[in-house]
Amino acid sequence: MAMPHLETNGRKKNDLESGEPWARLDEELGHWQAAGRTASLWWRDDDATAPGPLLERLLGITEDAGAGLLLAVIPARAEPALANGLGAHTCIAQHGYAHVNHAPRGQGLGAWELGSHRPRDQVLAELETGRERLATLFGARFVPVVVPPWNHIDPGLFSSLAERGYIGISAFGPRGAEAGRHGLNEVNAHCDPIRWKEAARFAGEAKTIGSLIDHLRARRSREFDASEPSGFLTHHRDLDPPGWAFCQHLAGVIAAHPAARWLGIREVFAGNISAAKK
């Protein structure tokens, strides 16, 4: 099969054919295999609001690879039709409420919907409204997991979320200890194939696979929490053709490797607080 040419630093390079980044991933997975261990990975997709051909494409890729998919849906923008046609491998998480920034602009704070920039009761009331809407739209497919927009959340919300029946959160980067202390399963994403600066585009194989290898290696060496599966994060509405080609290839590589596997979403968030984090 002919592989697409990817744009890297202004030059075209047939990265999928060159194989070097994939060889490094295979080498890392080989270390897991030699140690008699299996590298667990999971897949999250953010900003879902409506059905369409791009979402259908993602559903097909993940289903074919046996990968569970956590679809992070924006409650205030979710169209009822989104509930139709989702595969059995798909679960729904709560992507904040309206994906609106409430942090002051121009101060280098980044974008926050679930921050401390407005009354906590207001934030929690919005989340409760969003949770009720998603539970109504998606029924048993909805899991009470908060995926904060822009991966930012005030840790001061954790105890209130646990009291309200949420079981987990998912942001970006190696998980810390705070959420676990409040009884929440924090299971994050660690690899994003999109470069967001200026305009969304594929970040390139070397960078994307490199970030995945970094987390796998740190888990294997127990520098990071070894029990946290390595998370792959996509935004199906923003993937360009090289990004789609990468996603499809990665899905198949992980599915085929004897020392790696894609997890189902309920498995990801079932009892995933390591003892060290409690």
Secondary structure, 3 states (H helix, E strand, C coil): CCCCCEEECCEEECHHHHCHHHHHHHHHHHHHHHCCCCEEEEEEEEEECCCCHHHHHHHHHHHHHCCCEEEEECHHHCCHHHHCCCCCCEEEEECCCCCCCCCCCCCCCCCCCECCCCCHHHHHHHHHHHHHHHHHHHHHHEEEEECCHHHCECHHHHHHHHHCCCCEECCECCCCCHHHHCCCEECCECECCEECCCCCEECCHHHHHHHHHHHHHHHHCCCCCCCCCEEEEECCCCCCHHHHHHHHHHHHHHHHCCCEEECCHHHHCCCCCCHHHC
